[in-house]
Amino acid sequence: MVISVPRLVIAAPSSGSGKTTVATGLMAAFASRGLAVSPHKVGPDYIDPGYHALATGRVGRNLDAYLCGTELIAPLLAHGARGCDLAIVEGVMGLYDGAAGEGELASTAQVAKLLRAPVVLVVDASSQSRSVAALVHGFASWDPEVRVSGVILNKVGSSRHEEMLREALDASGVPVLGVLRRAAQVGTPSRHLGLVPVAERHAAAVDSVAAMASQVREGCDLDGLLALARSAPALAGAAWDAAAAVVSSPPPPLPSPKLSASLEQGGPPSTLGAAPPDPPYRPERPRPQTPDGLRVVAVAGGAAFTFSYAEHAELLTAAGAEVVTFDPLRDEQLPDGTGGLVIGGGFPEVYAPELSANEPLRKAVAELAFGGAPVAAECAGLLYLSRELDGQPMCGVLDVSAGMSERLTLGYRDAVAVSDSVLAVAGTRMRGHEFHRTLVEPGAGAAPAWGVRAPQRRVEGFVQQGVHASYVHTHWASRPGVARRFVERCRTS
């Protein structure tokens, strides 16, 4: 099988150059031409895909080589792009910036190489003229395997400025495929973790995306960009499939002994310096698939809980669950028949008074958790399960206090499961990502969720009855057995 969808990677020399404006504008401009556009984002970012979804009418998806592994990048793109005419991939940070200390891993450049996709470089030209040629030449020649095939000049001040930039780039061999003038109306508001999510400003976000599309239509060579996308060669392989992934993943492993007590207390270098191998696969007799055993998995959504990867719901569905979304800001009860609960990331700190005021739902969540049902909570979910958040009562499932912090916690994490839980057996390795400006006290329970090795050796999170709560975001496509194990626990809880 081959993957043959036309595709472009939109990259930049650095953050702040205008990648999101250009990528989102291109998605919307091509969609308005009647093309089915598949939107993608390099890295773990949850917010930009929301704008991509507005632009295309399709789910925004992430391509993260650190979280998912390099082998899943092309299959995940093909999965998202099924039936599409074009895939547009927005990069992360600068073109060659990847996971700290890991070389090119998880960089836009690596993803472009894995996809064999042409790269269009978005350059902030607001403070340069002839120097733009040296900049573009450097990025185009740094790695011969990265095909920098065009430039879009952003924040150009005038016709004379554009003329100087084009003249300088004539000799670079990299064509100018677009020129965007400075335009405040395409800006989107930001706060402590980046752009404000679409779910919190839907009408204004629609207007922003329309402005991006208009600017791109006026300033970019859409026909040239489409021809460039169609020049991407076919890739060997097949699209990722949730059902196949769940079937081929090992069944929930048998319980294994916990990691050593020293790990639970922080772990010496010998314990956390090299993660243990995954527990051996032990086949189990398949459990009967009966209608009575099928359970609803409720997934938190709405403005306070906007961070999720689309593949998680797809894997849960493939594992036999009925996935139902609810809004903790508005719904006073969990969906009927809820047998498991997933609370992902978001901004509960922004909505703490409203979440606290919904006392009936807080009590329903606590009742479900204390009854032993599987609950998976990441970051915002951890805060919601706490006793209080910035002084506002939360669900009280975990005896911890949470609040805003001046310090930003950000980075990839290589994690090892410390305790057997509804997601993994102790010793299982997963890669994750942290991104928050909050703290919980204490930071770990008697049975921690994960041991992490960087930026310092520590344990974090909580495993309590059926609850797995942690600051670490994970991508279940890398471990489909997580979804299978979770749904199995729903059936037996």
C-alpha positions as CSV (number, residue, x, y, z in Angstrom):
1,M,0.0,0.0,0.0
2,V,1.1,3.6,-0.6
3,I,0.3,7.0,0.9
4,S,-0.2,9.5,-1.9
5,V,-2.0,12.5,-0.5
6,P,-0.7,15.9,-1.7
7,R,0.9,17.6,1.3
8,L,2.8,20.7,2.4
9,V,4.7,21.5,5.6
10,I,4.5,25.1,6.8
11,A,7.6,26.0,8.8
12,A,9.5,29.0,10.0
13,P,12.9,30.1,11.2
14,S,11.5,30.6,14.7
15,S,8.3,30.9,16.8
16,G,6.4,34.1,16.2
17,S,7.1,34.2,12.5
18,G,3.4,33.7,11.5
19,K,3.1,29.9,10.9
20,T,-0.3,29.6,12.5
21,T,-1.7,32.6,10.5
22,V,-0.3,31.2,7.2
23,A,-1.1,27.6,7.8
24,T,-4.7,28.3,9.0
25,G,-5.2,30.8,6.2
26,L,-4.1,28.3,3.6
27,M,-6.3,25.6,5.0
28,A,-9.3,27.9,4.9
29,A,-8.5,29.3,1.5
30,F,-8.1,25.9,-0.1
31,A,-11.3,24.6,1.7
32,S,-13.2,27.6,0.2
33,R,-12.1,26.3,-3.2
34,G,-14.0,23.1,-2.5
35,L,-10.9,21.0,-1.6
36,A,-11.1,18.6,1.3
37,V,-8.2,19.7,3.4
38,S,-6.7,17.6,6.2
39,P,-5.2,19.8,9.0
40,H,-2.2,18.7,11.1
41,K,0.1,20.2,13.7
42,V,3.7,19.1,14.5
43,G,4.2,18.7,18.2
44,P,1.9,18.3,21.3
45,D,0.0,21.6,20.9
46,Y,-3.7,21.2,21.5
47,I,-4.8,24.8,20.7
48,D,-3.7,25.4,17.1
49,P,-5.6,22.3,15.9
50,G,-8.8,24.0,17.1
51,Y,-8.3,26.8,14.6
52,H,-7.3,24.3,11.9
53,A,-10.7,22.6,12.5
54,L,-12.5,25.8,12.0
55,A,-10.7,26.4,8.8
56,T,-11.3,23.0,7.3
57,G,-14.4,21.5,8.9
58,R,-12.3,18.5,9.9
59,V,-10.7,17.4,13.1
60,G,-7.2,18.9,13.7
61,R,-4.6,16.3,14.4
62,N,-1.1,16.2,15.8
63,L,2.0,14.6,14.4
64,D,4.5,14.2,17.3
65,A,7.5,12.0,16.7
66,Y,8.5,12.1,20.4
67,L,5.1,11.1,21.8
68,C,4.1,8.6,19.0
69,G,7.4,7.4,17.5
70,T,8.7,8.2,14.1
71,E,7.1,5.1,12.6
72,L,3.6,6.4,13.2
73,I,4.0,9.9,11.6
74,A,3.1,8.9,8.0
75,P,0.3,6.5,9.0
76,L,-1.3,9.1,11.3
77,L,-1.2,11.7,8.5
78,A,-2.8,9.2,6.1
79,H,-5.4,8.3,8.7
80,G,-6.4,12.0,9.1
81,A,-6.2,12.6,5.4
82,R,-8.5,9.7,4.3
83,G,-10.6,11.0,1.4
84,C,-8.9,14.4,1.3
85,D,-7.4,16.3,-1.6
86,L,-4.7,18.0,0.4
87,A,-2.9,17.8,3.8
88,I,-1.4,20.9,5.3
89,V,1.0,20.4,8.3
90,E,1.8,23.4,10.5
91,G,5.3,23.1,12.1
92,V,6.4,23.8,15.6
93,M,9.0,26.4,16.8
94,G,11.8,26.9,14.3
95,L,12.2,24.4,11.5
96,Y,15.1,22.5,13.1
97,D,14.1,22.8,16.7
98,G,13.2,19.5,18.4
99,A,13.0,17.8,21.8
100,A,15.7,19.2,24.1
101,G,18.9,17.1,24.0
102,E,17.4,14.8,21.3
103,G,18.8,16.2,18.1
104,E,16.2,16.5,15.4
105,L,13.7,14.3,17.2
106,A,10.2,15.8,17.1
107,S,11.3,18.8,15.0
108,T,9.4,20.1,12.0
109,A,12.3,19.1,9.8
110,Q,12.2,15.5,11.0
111,V,8.5,15.3,10.3
112,A,8.9,16.8,6.9
113,K,11.5,14.2,6.1
114,L,9.4,11.3,7.4
115,L,6.5,12.6,5.2
116,R,8.8,13.4,2.2
117,A,6.9,16.7,2.1
118,P,7.9,20.0,0.6
119,V,8.5,22.7,3.1
120,V,7.3,26.3,2.8
121,L,9.2,28.7,5.0
122,V,7.3,31.6,6.6
123,V,9.7,34.4,7.2
124,D,9.0,37.5,9.4
125,A,10.5,40.1,7.1
126,S,9.4,43.1,9.2
127,S,13.0,44.1,10.2
128,Q,15.1,43.0,7.3
129,S,15.6,43.3,3.5
130,R,18.7,41.8,1.8
131,S,19.5,39.7,4.8
132,V,16.5,37.6,4.1
133,A,18.4,35.8,1.3
134,A,21.1,34.7,3.7
135,L,18.5,33.5,6.2
136,V,16.6,31.4,3.6
137,H,19.8,30.0,2.1
138,G,20.9,28.9,5.5
139,F,17.7,27.1,6.3
140,A,17.4,25.6,2.8
141,S,21.0,24.2,2.8
142,W,21.3,23.1,6.4
143,D,20.0,19.6,5.8
144,P,19.9,18.4,2.2
145,E,17.1,15.9,3.1
146,V,14.8,18.8,4.0
147,R,13.2,20.1,0.8
148,V,12.7,23.8,1.4
149,S,10.7,24.6,-1.7
150,G,9.2,28.0,-1.2
151,V,9.1,31.1,1.0
152,I,6.1,33.2,2.2
153,L,7.2,36.6,3.4
154,N,5.2,37.8,6.3
155,K,4.7,41.3,7.8
156,V,6.0,43.1,4.8
157,G,5.7,46.9,5.2
158,S,5.3,48.3,1.7
159,S,5.6,47.7,-2.0
160,R,9.1,49.0,-1.9
161,H,10.0,46.6,1.0
162,E,8.5,43.7,-1.0
163,E,10.6,44.7,-4.0
164,M,13.8,44.6,-2.0
165,L,13.0,41.3,-0.5
166,R,12.1,39.7,-3.8
167,E,15.3,41.1,-5.4
168,A,17.4,39.6,-2.6
169,L,15.7,36.2,-2.9
170,D,16.0,35.9,-6.7
171,A,19.5,34.4,-6.4
172,S,18.6,32.0,-3.6
173,G,16.9,29.4,-5.8
174,V,13.9,29.3,-3.4
175,P,10.8,30.9,-5.0
176,V,8.6,33.4,-3.2
177,L,5.1,31.9,-3.1
178,G,3.4,34.6,-1.1
179,V,3.8,38.1,0.4
180,L,1.6,39.1,3.4
181,R,1.3,42.6,4.6
182,R,1.1,43.6,8.2
183,A,-2.5,43.2,9.4
184,A,-3.7,43.4,13.0
185,Q,-7.1,41.9,12.3
186,V,-5.7,38.4,11.9
187,G,-4.2,38.4,15.4
188,T,-5.6,36.1,18.0
189,P,-5.6,36.8,21.8
190,S,-3.1,34.9,24.0
191,R,-2.8,34.3,27.7
192,H,-0.6,32.2,30.1
193,L,-0.4,29.1,27.9
194,G,-0.6,30.6,24.4
195,L,-3.6,31.3,22.1
196,V,-7.1,31.4,23.7
197,P,-8.8,28.1,22.5
198,V,-11.5,28.3,19.8
199,A,-14.1,26.9,22.3
200,E,-13.8,30.0,24.4
201,R,-14.2,32.6,21.6
202,H,-15.9,30.7,18.8
203,A,-17.6,33.7,17.0
204,A,-14.4,35.8,17.2
205,A,-12.3,32.8,16.1
206,V,-14.5,32.3,13.1
207,D,-13.8,36.0,12.1
208,S,-10.1,35.6,12.7
209,V,-9.9,32.5,10.5
210,A,-11.9,34.3,7.8
211,A,-9.4,37.2,8.0
212,M,-6.5,34.8,7.7
213,A,-8.0,33.2,4.7
214,S,-8.6,36.5,3.0
215,Q,-5.1,37.7,3.6
216,V,-3.6,34.4,2.2
217,R,-5.9,34.5,-0.9
218,E,-4.7,38.0,-1.7
219,G,-1.1,37.4,-1.0
220,C,-0.2,33.8,-1.9
221,D,0.1,31.9,-5.1
222,L,-2.4,29.2,-4.3
223,D,-2.0,27.4,-7.6
224,G,1.7,27.3,-7.1
225,L,1.4,26.0,-3.6
226,L,-1.1,23.3,-4.7
227,A,1.2,22.2,-7.5
228,L,4.0,22.0,-4.9
229,A,1.9,19.9,-2.6
230,R,1.1,17.5,-5.5
231,S,4.8,17.1,-6.2
232,A,5.2,15.1,-2.9
233,P,6.1,11.5,-3.8
234,A,4.1,8.5,-2.6
235,L,5.1,6.9,0.7
236,A,5.1,3.2,1.3
237,G,2.8,2.1,4.1
238,A,-0.8,2.2,5.2
239,A,-3.0,4.6,7.1
240,W,-3.2,4.1,10.9
241,D,-6.4,2.4,12.0
242,A,-7.8,2.5,15.5
243,A,-9.6,-0.8,15.3
244,A,-6.5,-2.6,13.9
245,A,-4.3,-1.0,16.5
246,V,-6.5,-2.1,19.4
247,V,-6.8,-5.7,18.1
248,S,-3.0,-6.0,17.6
249,S,-2.1,-4.5,21.0
250,P,-1.6,-6.8,23.9
251,P,-4.6,-7.4,26.2
252,P,-4.4,-5.8,29.6
253,P,-1.3,-7.3,31.2
254,L,-1.4,-9.4,34.4
255,P,-0.6,-7.4,37.5
256,S,3.1,-7.2,38.3
257,P,5.0,-6.1,41.4
258,K,5.3,-2.4,41.9
259,L,8.6,-0.7,41.2
260,S,10.9,-0.4,44.2
261,A,10.0,1.7,47.2
262,S,13.0,3.9,46.3
263,L,11.4,4.9,43.1
264,E,8.2,5.9,44.9
265,Q,10.3,8.1,47.1
266,G,12.1,9.8,44.2
267,G,14.4,7.1,43.0
268,P,18.2,6.9,42.9
269,P,20.0,7.3,39.5
270,S,20.2,3.5,39.1
271,T,16.4,3.3,39.2
272,L,15.4,6.3,37.1
273,G,18.4,6.7,35.0
274,A,17.3,3.9,32.6
275,A,13.7,2.9,32.4
276,P,13.0,-0.8,32.8
277,P,11.8,-2.7,29.7
278,D,8.0,-3.1,29.3
279,P,6.6,-6.1,31.1
280,P,6.4,-9.2,29.0
281,Y,3.3,-9.9,27.0
282,R,1.2,-12.6,28.6
283,P,-1.8,-13.7,26.5
284,E,-5.1,-13.9,28.2
285,R,-8.3,-15.6,27.3
286,P,-10.5,-13.0,25.4
287,R,-13.3,-11.7,27.5
288,P,-16.8,-12.0,26.1
289,Q,-18.1,-9.0,24.1
290,T,-21.7,-8.7,25.4
291,P,-24.1,-5.8,25.1
292,D,-24.6,-5.8,28.9
293,G,-20.8,-5.4,29.4
294,L,-20.5,-2.4,27.1
295,R,-20.1,0.8,29.0
296,V,-20.3,4.5,28.3
297,V,-17.0,6.4,28.6
298,A,-17.7,10.0,29.4
299,V,-15.2,12.5,28.1
300,A,-15.0,16.0,29.5
301,G,-15.3,18.8,26.9
302,G,-16.6,22.4,26.7
303,A,-14.6,25.6,27.2
304,A,-12.7,24.4,30.3
305,F,-11.5,21.1,28.9
306,T,-10.4,21.6,25.3
307,F,-7.2,19.6,25.2
308,S,-7.6,16.1,23.7
309,Y,-6.2,14.0,20.8
310,A,-8.8,12.8,18.4
311,E,-7.2,9.3,18.4
312,H,-8.0,8.8,22.1
313,A,-11.8,8.7,21.4
314,E,-11.3,6.6,18.3
315,L,-9.3,4.1,20.3
316,L,-11.8,3.9,23.1
317,T,-14.6,3.4,20.5
318,A,-12.5,0.7,18.8
319,A,-12.0,-1.0,22.2
320,G,-15.8,-1.3,22.6
321,A,-16.8,1.8,24.4
322,E,-19.5,4.3,23.6
323,V,-17.8,7.7,23.9
324,V,-20.1,10.5,25.1
325,T,-18.9,14.1,25.6
326,F,-20.2,16.2,28.5
327,D,-19.5,19.8,29.6
328,P,-18.5,20.2,33.3
329,L,-19.5,23.9,33.1
330,R,-23.1,23.1,32.1
331,D,-24.1,19.5,32.6
332,E,-25.2,18.7,36.1
333,Q,-25.0,14.9,35.7
334,L,-22.7,12.5,33.9
335,P,-24.1,10.8,30.7
336,D,-26.5,8.0,31.4
337,G,-24.7,4.6,31.8
338,T,-21.2,6.2,32.5
339,G,-18.8,3.4,33.4
340,G,-15.6,5.3,32.9
341,L,-14.5,8.9,32.8
342,V,-11.7,10.7,30.8
343,I,-10.9,14.3,31.8
344,G,-8.2,15.7,29.6
345,G,-6.4,19.0,29.6
346,G,-7.6,22.6,29.4
347,F,-8.0,25.7,31.5
348,P,-10.0,24.9,34.6
349,E,-8.1,27.6,36.4
350,V,-9.9,30.2,34.2
351,Y,-13.3,28.7,35.0
352,A,-12.7,27.7,38.7
353,P,-15.7,29.6,40.1
354,E,-18.1,28.1,37.4
355,L,-16.8,24.6,37.8
356,S,-17.1,24.9,41.6
357,A,-20.7,26.2,41.3
358,N,-21.7,23.1,39.5
359,E,-22.0,21.1,42.7
360,P,-24.3,18.3,41.4
361,L,-21.7,17.3,38.8
362,R,-18.8,17.5,41.2
363,K,-20.7,15.1,43.5
364,A,-21.5,12.8,40.6
365,V,-17.8,12.6,39.6
366,A,-16.8,11.9,43.2
367,E,-19.4,9.2,43.5
368,L,-18.2,7.5,40.3
369,A,-14.5,7.7,41.3
370,F,-15.1,6.5,44.9
371,G,-17.2,3.6,43.5
372,G,-14.0,2.3,41.8
373,A,-14.9,3.2,38.2
374,P,-11.9,3.9,35.8
375,V,-11.0,7.6,35.7
376,A,-8.2,9.0,33.6
377,A,-7.3,12.6,34.3
378,E,-4.5,14.6,32.7
379,C,-3.4,18.0,33.9
380,A,-6.7,20.0,33.9
381,G,-8.4,16.7,34.9
382,L,-6.0,16.4,37.9
383,L,-6.9,19.9,39.0
384,Y,-10.7,19.2,38.7
385,L,-10.3,16.1,40.8
386,S,-8.5,18.0,43.6
387,R,-9.9,19.2,46.8
388,E,-9.7,22.8,45.8
389,L,-8.4,25.0,42.9
390,D,-7.3,28.5,43.8
391,G,-9.6,28.3,46.9
392,Q,-12.6,27.1,45.0
393,P,-14.0,23.6,45.9
394,M,-13.5,21.0,43.2
395,C,-14.5,17.3,43.2
396,G,-12.5,16.3,46.2
397,V,-11.5,12.9,44.7
398,L,-7.9,13.6,45.5
399,D,-6.8,15.1,48.8
400,V,-4.6,17.8,47.2
401,S,-4.8,21.5,46.8
402,A,-4.1,23.1,43.4
403,G,-3.4,26.7,42.4
404,M,-1.8,29.0,39.9
405,S,2.0,29.4,39.8
406,E,4.4,32.0,38.4
407,R,6.5,29.2,37.0
408,L,5.8,27.6,33.6
409,T,6.3,23.9,33.5
410,L,7.0,22.8,29.9
411,G,8.7,19.9,28.2
412,Y,8.6,16.3,27.0
413,R,8.8,13.6,29.6
414,D,10.1,10.0,29.4
415,A,7.8,8.3,32.0
416,V,7.6,4.9,33.7
417,A,4.4,3.7,35.3
418,V,5.1,3.4,39.0
419,S,1.9,1.7,40.1
420,D,-0.5,-0.7,38.4
421,S,-3.5,1.4,37.2
422,V,-6.5,1.4,34.9
423,L,-4.1,2.7,32.1
424,A,-0.9,0.6,32.5
425,V,0.9,-2.0,34.6
426,A,3.8,-0.9,36.7
427,G,7.0,-0.7,34.6
428,T,5.3,0.3,31.4
429,R,7.2,3.1,29.6
430,M,5.3,6.0,27.9
431,R,6.4,9.3,26.5
432,G,4.5,12.4,27.5
433,H,4.5,16.1,27.7
434,E,3.9,18.7,30.5
435,F,2.5,22.2,29.9
436,H,1.0,24.2,32.8
437,R,1.3,27.1,35.2
438,T,-0.3,25.4,38.2
439,L,0.9,23.3,41.1
440,V,-0.7,20.6,43.2
441,E,0.3,19.9,46.8
442,P,1.4,17.2,47.4
443,G,2.7,16.5,43.9
444,A,2.4,12.7,44.2
445,G,0.3,10.2,46.2
446,A,1.2,7.1,48.1
447,A,0.9,5.3,44.8
448,P,2.3,7.7,42.2
449,A,1.3,7.5,38.6
450,W,4.7,8.1,36.9
451,G,8.4,8.2,37.5
452,V,10.1,10.7,35.2
453,R,13.8,11.2,34.6
454,A,14.0,14.8,33.4
455,P,14.3,17.7,34.1
456,Q,14.9,16.0,37.4
457,R,14.3,12.6,38.8
458,R,10.9,12.5,40.6
459,V,7.6,10.7,40.9
460,E,4.3,12.5,40.2
461,G,0.6,11.9,40.0
462,F,-1.9,9.7,41.7
463,V,-3.2,6.2,41.4
464,Q,-6.1,5.7,43.7
465,Q,-8.8,2.9,43.3
466,G,-9.7,3.3,39.6
467,V,-8.3,6.8,39.3
468,H,-5.1,7.7,37.3
469,A,-4.4,11.4,37.6
470,S,-1.3,13.2,36.4
471,Y,0.2,16.3,34.9
472,V,1.7,14.3,32.1
473,H,-0.2,14.3,28.8
474,T,0.3,11.1,26.7
475,H,-0.7,10.1,23.2
476,W,-2.5,6.7,23.3
477,A,-1.7,6.0,19.6
478,S,1.7,5.0,20.8
479,R,0.2,2.5,23.3
480,P,-3.2,1.4,22.0
481,G,-3.3,-1.1,24.9
482,V,-4.0,1.8,27.2
483,A,-7.5,2.3,25.7
484,R,-8.1,-1.4,25.6
485,R,-7.1,-1.8,29.3
486,F,-9.3,1.2,30.3
487,V,-12.4,-0.1,28.5
488,E,-11.9,-3.6,30.0
489,R,-11.8,-2.1,33.4
490,C,-15.1,-0.3,32.6
491,R,-16.7,-3.6,31.9
492,T,-15.5,-5.2,35.1
493,S,-15.8,-2.3,37.6
